[in-house]
Amino acid sequence: MPTFIDFAQRVCPYLELRPFHRAYYRVLEAFAAGRIRRLIVTVPPQHGKSVGASVLLPAYLLGLDPDLRVAIASYSAALASKFNRRVQRIVESPEYASCFPRTTIKRGGKPSGYLRTAEEVEIVGARGGLLSVGREGSLTGNRVDCFILDDLYKDAMEADSPLVRENCWEWYTSVVRTRMHNLSRELIVFTRWHEEDLIGTLRQRERVVEAVAWAQLDALPADAWLHLNFEALKAGPATEIDPRRTGEALWEERHGAALLAQKRRLDPLRFECMYQGHPAPREGLLYGAGFAEYGTLPEEIVRRSCYVDTADTGDDYLCALCYAVDAAGTIHVTDAVHTREPMEVTEELVARMLVESGTPHAMVESNNGGRGFARAVQRLAPDVRVEWFHQSGNKEARILSNSATALHRVRFPRGWQQRWPELYAQLAGYRRVFRANRWHDAADALTGIVERETADGPRRLRAVRFM
């Protein structure tokens, strides 16, 4: 019995399998073997998700068990039928016959009595077959042993529509779930479009476990979903399944880090959703796109400083914001370092930013190694006065209570969305519901600046005029 990877390479010798494809196919093989019953895979566009899940996997499933009833659903019946026809071409190939000689389909008019159309095909001499259907299509009378849902939303316009999302959920609960039985399996493979798409709604209502280790393939509770998310640019910590370094592209040869950075600059929030698998809401945002921008600094600047929030954990960002305060008390962010690089790298980045921007003073939170960080920056930038302090205030209360002041008093340089796309994405996508945010670093640093530059804020700096 061939492995899924061996099978894929035999029937599709043109396949380019990068390390993440092999990891993806290994998880799909566990699904085909029944070791995983409920699987969610989120992959960036044009990275081969459908070839694996909606073309090769159905053929492999029917080879393992010709009695299996498999269904493929997509946003349109035409796309689902296209997948079906591609599966049929594989099943009737000599390469497939060498792997699974018992699984055959009707050719021409023979054998008679078996169904073969673009929407449905039956396995000769068995009870199984493959059915394709568009979103909101009917499945009346059809038992489904394995359901594959591939991209139920055509584009952002559909996913952004509350009506389309509600109709999709209604179809899923009233059609898909009603065709399934105790041993049925579900695979949902998407590019994310919206936080309340089908995956987002399932995450709110059912147990979802993030896939990080191979042992999970054999230890998942029967009622839980396994979620495998491949970020286009690695942001989370390295795992057994995805051991890439931070910032490394998923498929450098086809969609390199430089190209992905360009896409991120165009629309950071949409990039986080589609390419990173981390959708942020357009509603219920704390800041949104509300920050004003400036072209040039005012002539009269009374104070320059920098606020540094060091990373609390290995998954957090360091956020250092240089700023200038004008005579009216308006805060102009001038430079930023917002990164998840290790401390030995960020020390040099922050010190260089302070020197090159002419910032004479820096404040470093000492809560998590900040004191050592401050000493290192002071050594690298001896002309800058570097101080550290302990932040004892409640983070949630501080951020929420100062948000209106931040929107009113803070200005960012024009084009900051392209200059610091990750910083922009964190601030613009920051939610009012505190626990719903994955990262708080940018909002925390911005809040610290507002607190220190507000008249009644704690430990306000003495006003100094800089020429």
N, C-alpha and C positions, 0 to 999 in steps of 0.2 A: 504494500500500500504506500504510494508516494506521499511525502509531506506536501503541505500546501505550496511551499516555495518551490519544491522540485516540480510539482504539477504545473505551476504557473510558468516556469521557465521552459517546460517541455511543450506546452500548447501555445505559448506566446514567446518565442525565442527572442523577439525584439525588445522585450521588457528591459528597462534600466532600473535595477534594484539598488538603491542607496541604503545605507544602514537603517534609516528610519522605515523604509519599505519593508525590510526584513523583520524589524520589530512589529510593524503593523500586521504583516502576514502571519507572524507567529501567534499574535492574539486572535486573528481571524481563524487560524487552524484550531485553537482551543474552543472557539465558538462552534466551528463545524463539528467538532468531536463531542459537543454537548457539555463541555466542562464549564462553559459560561452560557447562561441562558438569556441574559439581558445585557446588551453591550451598546454603549454610545461611543462613537469615534468622531472627534472634531478635527478637521484638517483644513489648512488654507486652500484657497482656490488653485487649481492647476497643479496639484501635487500628486495626482494619481489615486485619489480616494475611491472613485467610482469604478475604475478598472479592477481594483482589488475586491471591493464589496459587492458590486452590482453586476459584474461580468464573470470574473473568475470564480468567486465564491459560490454562486448558484450552481455552476457546472460541477464544481468539486462536491458540493452537498449532494447533488443527484447521483454522482458517481459513488459516493460512500453509501447512499441509501436510495435506490431507485423508487422506493415507495413513498418518499418524502414529498409533501405538498409545499412548494416554495412560492412565495409571492413577492414581487418587487413593486414598490410604489414610489412615485415621484410627483413633482408639481404639475406635470401634464401627462396625459395618456400617451402622447407621441414620444416623449422621452423614455417613459417606462417601456414602451414597445421597442424602442431602439435597443435598450439593454437586453430585452428578451431575444431579439434577432441575433445579437452578438453572442449570447449564450448558446443559441441553437447552432450557430456556425462552429463554435468550439466543439459542441457535443458530437457533431457529425464528422469531425476531422479524424484522420488516421492516428494522430498523436494522442487524441483523447481515447480512442479505442484501445490503444496500447496500455493506457492507464486503467480504464474502466470498461472492459468489453461487455459487461452485462447491461450497461445503460445505453440504450439506443432510442432514436426517435424516427418518426415517419419520414420517408424520402419519396418525393413525388406522390403517387397515389397509393403506395404500399408501405406497410400493410394497411389494408382498408379498415375502417372502423375506429382509427385513432385520430385524434384532433391535433392539428398543427396550423396555427395562425400566428400573426405577429403579436397577439395578445395572450395566447395560451398554447401550450404544447404538452402532450402526454408522453410518458415513457412507455415504450413498447414492452408488453409482458409484465408490467408492474402497475401499481396504483398511484405512483407519483407523477409529478409534472410541475410546470412553471407557469405562473399566472402574472400578468403585469396590469397595473391599474394606475390611473391618474388620481391625484388628490381629489377627494370628494366623489370618487367613482364607487360603483356598487360591487359588493362581493357576496351577494345573497346566495346562500346554499353552498358556499365553498369553505371547506375546512382548510385551515392554514397551519402547518407545522413549523414553518420558519418564515418570518416576515422581515423583509429588508426595506427600510424607509430611507431613500436617498434624496436629499435636497427637496423638501416639501414646499420651499418658497423659491420662486423664480429669481427674485432680486430684492434689493433694499426696499423698493416701493411696496412690494407685496408684504414683506415682513414688517414694515412700519405701519401697516394698516391694521387697526384693532379688529375690524370686521373679518379680514382674511385670517388673522391669527385665531380668532374665536371660531370661525368655520373649520379651520384645520384641527383645532382641539376637539370640536364636536364630532368631526369625522373620525378622528383617532379613537375616541371613546365609544362611539356608537357603531362603528364599522370594524376598524382594525381589532380592537380588543374583543369584540363579540365573535370573531372568527377563530379565536385562539382557545386552546385547551390547556390542561395542567402541564403538559410536556412541551408546549410550544416555545419557540425561541424568537427573540426580537433583536434586530440590529438597526440602530439609527445612526446614519453617517451623514454629517452636515458640514457645511461652512456656516458658522454662526452669523446671523444677521441682526438679531434683536434679543434683549435680555428676557423677553416674554415669548420667545418662539417655543416650539414644542419641547425642546430640551430644557429651556428655562422653566417652563411650567411643570415638567416632570420633576425637576430638581426641587421645586417647592413642595411637591406632594408625595414623593417617594424617595426612598433611600438611594443615594448615589455615592459610590466609592471611587476616589481618584486612583487610577492605575499608576503605580510607581515601581512595583517589584514583581518579578516573575512568579513568585510564590502565590500571589493573589489569584492567578489563573485557576488554582485548585482549592482555594479557600474562601471563595465568595459565597455569602449566604444566598439561598435560592430566591429570596424576595428583593435582592439588591441589584442595582445596575452597576456595571463597571464602566467608568468613563476614562477613555484614553484621549488626551488632548495633545496634539503636536503644535507647538508654537512656531510660527515662521522664523522668528528670531528668538532664541532661547532667553527667557527671562527668569523662570523659576529655577530652583536648585537642581543640580544634576540628579538623575535617578537611574536605577538599574535599566529601565526600559528606554529612557532618553538621557544618555550620559553626556550630552553636549555641554560645552562651556557657555557661560553667559555671553550673549551677543552673537553666537554662532548661528548661521542660517541653516534651515532644515534641509535645503537642497541647493547648495552653493552653486553647483554647475548650471542649474536651470533658473533659479530665483536667488541670486546672490545677495549678500548683506547690503551692498551699495544700492542695488535696485529696490530692495525692501525699504531702505532708509528714505529713498525718494517717495515711495508710496506713503510712508508714515507721515512725511512732511505735508503731503496734500490734504490729509484728513486723519489726524491722530486718533480720534475717537472711533472712526470707522475701521481703522487699521487694527486697533485693539480688539475689536469685535470679530472682523472677518479673518484676519491673519494670525491673531494671537489667541482667539477663542475666549476672550474676556469682554463680553458686551457690557457697556455701561448705559444706563438709562438716559434718555433725552429729557425725561420729566423727573421731578423730585431731586434736582441737583442743588447743591449748596451755592456754588459760584456760577456754574455754566459758562457761557461766553460773555459774562458781564464785566470783565475787567477792561478798563479803558486803556488805551495805548498812547504813546507819545512818539514824536519824530526826533526831536533834539531836546537835550536837557535845558531847563531854565538857566539863565545867566547867574542868578543868585542861589548858590547851593550853600546851605548852612552846616551840613553834616554829611559825612560818608561813613559807612560801616558795612559789616558783613555778619550775617547770622548763619550759624552752622548747626544743623541737626545731624548728628552722627547716626549710623545705622544701629538699630537696637538688636537685630538678629541678622543671620546670614541671608535672609530673604528680603531684608529691607534695603532702602535706598539711603545714601548720604545725600542730603540736600543743603547746599551752601548758596545763599543769595546775597550778592553785593547790591547795595542800594544807596541812593542819594536823596536827601531831604531838602526841599526848597523852603523859601521863606514863609510860604503859606502852610507848611506842614505836610505837603503832598509827598508821598514816598515813590521814588522812581527806581524800579529794579533795573540794574545796569548789566550785571553778569550773573551767571549761574553755573554751578556744578551739580548735576543730578545724576547719580550713577550708582550701580551696585558693585563696582570694582572693589577689591580688597583695600584695607586701610593703607597699606604701603604704597598703593597707587593714588588713592584719594588725597593723601597728605601732600604729595607733589602737585596734584591738580589744583587743590585749593590754594596752596602757597603761590603757585604761578599766577592764578587768577588775581589774587590780592596784589601782587607786584605789578602785573601788567595793567590792571585797572586803576592803579594809584589809590587803592583803598587803604587808609592808614590804621584801621581798627577792625578787629574781628571778635565776635562772641561765640563761644563754643559750648554747647550743652555737655555737661560732664557726666550725664547719667549712665552712659555705657561706653567706657573707655575714652570719653571725650577729653579728659585731662591729659592723657598721654598723647592723644591726637593734637591737642592744642600745643603741647611742648614741641612736637615734631614740626608743626607748621611754623612756630616761632623760630625754630632753628633754621628752617629753610627760607624764611622771610624775616630777617632780623630787624628790618626797619618798620615792620608792622607791629602794633601793640595788640597782642593776642591775650584774651581773657577767657576763663572758663567759669561756668556757674551751674548750680544744680537746679533743675526744673522740677518743682514739687507739685505744681498745679495739675488738676485732672485734665487729661488731654481732650477728652470729648467735650467737657464743659468749656474749655478754653477756645477750641476751634469753633464751636457753634455760636458762642456768645460774641465772638469777634468777627464773624463772617461779614456782617453788614458794614462794619468799619473798614474791613479789608477791601471790599468792593468799592467803597466810597473814596478811600485815600490812596490805594496802591495803583500804580501805573506800570505797565510792561512796555518794553520797546516794540515799535511796530515790526511785525513779522516774527514775533517771538514763537508763534506756533511752529514755524519752520526751523527756527534756530534751536529751540529746545523742545522737540516734539513729545518726549516722554514726560517732561515737566508739565507741558500744556495738557496732555492727556490725563494726568493725575488730578490736576486742579479743575479742569473743565468737566471731568467725569466724576468729581467727588460728590457723594450722595449726602443728603440730609440725615438719613438713617445711618448713624455712625458705624454700627456693626456690619453694615452692608459693604463697607469699603475694605479692599484688600490691603492698601497702603495708605498711611497717614502722614508720611514724611514731608511732602511738599506743603500740605495744609498746615502742619505743625510748625514748619520753619516760617511760613508766611504769617501765621498767628503770632509767633514770637517777635517778629519785626513790628507788627502792629501794636502789641502790648508795650514794647519798649519805646515806641515813638508816639504813643498817645499821651496826652498831657497828664492823665491820672493813672497811667500804666506804671508797673513796678520798675524800679531801678532805671529810670530814664537817663539817658546819657546827657552829659553837659553839652550845651550847644557850642559848637566851634565853627568858625568860618574858614572854609577852604578856598584857596584861590585856584 
